[in-house]
Amino acid sequence: MHTTAAATVLATHAWHPWFLFFPFFWLLFLVIVFVVLRRTVWRRGGCWGPYQAGRQGPLAVLGERYARGEIDEEEYRARRAVIIENPGGGAGASG
């Protein structure tokens, strides 16, 4: 009798193919959210802008040091030339 009741319930409820579209709608929604975040927030460097701690490039840091007067013009130009020659950073190089 139990299997008959289950078969009756399944037979009386019509299955429509629309329920197959819900996973596709959620997938589409997640893709849209990802694309919007990728094009706006993540491209700008996060919610706090591109100048988070440790995010500035070496030329910007060098320019700030020169502007504050920590280094003179000769040292600025020499270090700038080294940075431009070696844009990869050269972690092993010491100067």
C-alpha positions, 0 to 999 in steps of 0.5 A: 500500500505504501508503494501504491500511495507513492506512485499515486502521488507521483502520478498526480503531480505533473512534472514540468520541465521549467524546474530544470531551468532554475540551476541555469538561472542561478548559474547565469546570476553568478556569472553576471555577478562575477563579471560585474565585480571583475569589471568594477571593484576588482579592477580598481584594486578592491573597495579601498582603491588601488593604493593599499599598503604594499600596492604602490609601484617602485617608481611611485615610492621613489617619487614620494621619497624624493618629494619628501626630501629623503633623497636628492635629485642625483640619487633619484635619477640614479635609482630611477634609471635602475628601476627602468632598466630592470622593471622585474624588481631584481630581488637578488640585486643589492645596491 
